[in-house]
Amino acid sequence: MSVMEIWHNPTCSKCAAARTTLDEAGVPYRLRAYLEQPPGPAELTEVLRRLGARAWDICRTGEPAAVALGMADWPRDDAAEPRWIAAMVAHPELIQRPILLFDDGGALVGRNPVALDEAVRRAARDDG
């Protein structure tokens, strides 16, 4: 049975909802407290590839660290992306959560019921 990894913050309500949904569906997962075990630049770049997202797509620009850095005004282009990634690695609280990483190489941000339903479907398909 495949086991997905969840990048989570234990105090986040969206992370709690993801854990509850997966628990109720019997989907196995392992938790990664990414604030305590932050990704490096290469790992975050790989997760972005798996998500099909750009760094600014999963950046919490309303967080105090982002506001202090002025990230809302940063360029959103190929040349600027390493700067975004470096900021998110230095301040992992800027990374959107929960991020669900599937054994098949896929990933999604599980912030809403539609995404969580998709995670349950994918987990069931992986086990089929």
C-alpha positions in Angstrom: 0.0 0.0 0.0 1.4 3.4 -1.0 1.9 6.0 1.7 1.7 9.7 0.9 3.7 12.3 2.7 2.0 15.4 4.1 3.9 18.6 4.6 2.0 20.0 7.5 1.9 22.5 10.3 0.3 20.9 13.5 -1.5 24.1 14.4 -3.1 24.6 10.9 -6.8 24.0 10.5 -6.4 23.0 6.8 -3.8 20.5 7.8 -6.1 19.1 10.5 -8.9 18.8 7.9 -6.6 16.9 5.5 -5.6 14.5 8.3 -9.2 13.9 9.3 -10.3 13.3 5.6 -7.5 10.8 5.0 -8.0 9.1 8.4 -11.7 8.7 7.7 -10.9 7.2 4.2 -8.3 4.9 5.6 -5.5 6.5 3.5 -2.1 5.9 5.0 0.3 8.9 5.3 3.4 10.0 7.0 3.6 13.5 8.4 6.5 15.9 7.9 6.5 19.0 10.1 8.1 21.1 7.4 8.6 24.1 9.7 11.0 21.9 11.7 12.3 19.9 8.7 12.3 22.5 6.0 13.1 21.5 2.4 16.2 22.7 0.7 16.2 24.5 -2.6 16.5 21.4 -4.8 13.7 19.6 -2.9 11.3 22.6 -3.0 12.0 22.9 -6.7 11.2 19.2 -7.2 7.9 19.6 -5.2 7.0 22.6 -7.4 7.6 20.5 -10.5 5.4 17.7 -9.0 2.7 20.3 -8.3 3.0 21.9 -11.7 3.3 25.2 -9.9 5.6 28.2 -9.7 7.0 29.3 -6.4 4.7 32.2 -6.0 1.7 29.9 -6.5 2.4 28.2 -3.2 3.8 31.2 -1.3 1.9 32.6 1.6 2.6 36.3 0.8 0.4 37.5 3.7 2.7 36.0 6.3 4.8 38.5 8.3 8.1 37.3 6.8 6.8 37.8 3.2 5.4 41.2 4.1 8.8 42.2 5.6 10.6 41.0 2.5 8.1 42.9 0.2 7.4 39.6 -1.7 4.0 40.8 -3.0 5.9 43.2 -5.2 8.6 40.7 -6.4 8.6 39.8 -10.1 6.9 36.6 -11.1 9.1 35.3 -13.9 11.8 32.7 -14.5 14.6 34.9 -13.5 13.0 35.7 -10.1 11.9 32.2 -9.2 15.2 31.2 -7.5 14.8 34.3 -5.2 11.3 33.1 -4.3 12.5 29.6 -3.6 15.4 30.9 -1.4 13.0 33.0 0.6 10.7 30.0 1.1 13.5 27.8 2.2 14.8 30.4 4.6 11.2 31.0 5.9 9.3 27.7 5.5 6.2 29.3 7.1 5.8 30.9 3.6 5.1 27.5 2.0 1.4 26.8 1.5 0.1 23.8 3.4 -0.8 21.0 3.5 1.2 19.7 0.5 0.4 16.1 -0.3 3.1 14.1 -2.0 2.1 10.9 -3.7 4.3 7.9 -4.3 3.6 8.0 -8.0 5.4 11.4 -8.3 2.3 13.6 -8.2 1.4 16.2 -5.6 -1.3 18.6 -4.7 -2.1 21.3 -2.2 -4.9 19.9 0.0 -6.5 23.1 1.2 -10.1 22.4 0.2 -12.6 19.4 0.0 -12.2 19.0 -3.8 -8.4 18.6 -3.4 -8.8 16.2 -0.5 -11.4 14.1 -2.5 -8.8 13.9 -5.3 -6.2 12.8 -2.8 -8.5 10.0 -1.6 -9.3 9.0 -5.2 -5.6 8.9 -6.1 -4.7 6.9 -3.0 -7.5 4.3 -3.8 -6.3 4.2 -7.5 -2.7 3.6 -6.4 -3.8 0.7 -4.2 -6.0 -0.8 -6.9 
